[in-house]
């Protein structure tokens, strides 16, 4: 399943939102999801 996680900070920062987004991305990838991180919603 394709999953898009949108967070206001860049995915490589160490701020709270990015840490949480990366944590969820890792969990979902281990469950077999195709996860991408983005900084803004583009209506996809």
ZIMOJO-V961308 format. One record per residue. N is the residue number from 1. PSI is psi in degrees with one decimal (* if undefined). NEAR is the number of other ideal C-beta (glycine too) atoms within 12 Angstrom. Layout:
BEGIN
n={N & N}
psi={PSI & PSI}
near={NEAR & NEAR}
END
This chain:
BEGIN
n={1 & 2 & 3 & 4 & 5 & 6 & 7 & 8 & 9 & 10 & 11 & 12 & 13 & 14 & 15 & 16 & 17 & 18 & 19 & 20 & 21 & 22 & 23 & 24 & 25 & 26 & 27 & 28 & 29 & 30 & 31 & 32 & 33 & 34 & 35 & 36 & 37 & 38 & 39 & 40 & 41 & 42 & 43 & 44}
psi={136.0 & 134.1 & 132.6 & 125.1 & 122.3 & 126.6 & 141.9 & -23.1 & 160.3 & 142.6 & -21.8 & 7.2 & 169.6 & 23.7 & 161.0 & -48.5 & -41.5 & -38.7 & -45.9 & -42.9 & -43.3 & -36.1 & -47.8 & -39.8 & -44.5 & -43.9 & -47.7 & -36.4 & -40.9 & -25.1 & 2.3 & 7.1 & 150.8 & 100.5 & 135.6 & 146.2 & 141.3 & 158.6 & -14.2 & 153.1 & 129.5 & 11.7 & 12.9 & *}
near={11 & 12 & 21 & 23 & 29 & 23 & 26 & 18 & 21 & 16 & 26 & 13 & 17 & 13 & 15 & 13 & 20 & 23 & 18 & 21 & 30 & 24 & 19 & 23 & 25 & 18 & 16 & 21 & 19 & 11 & 13 & 11 & 17 & 14 & 24 & 20 & 29 & 21 & 19 & 14 & 11 & 9 & 7 & 10}
END
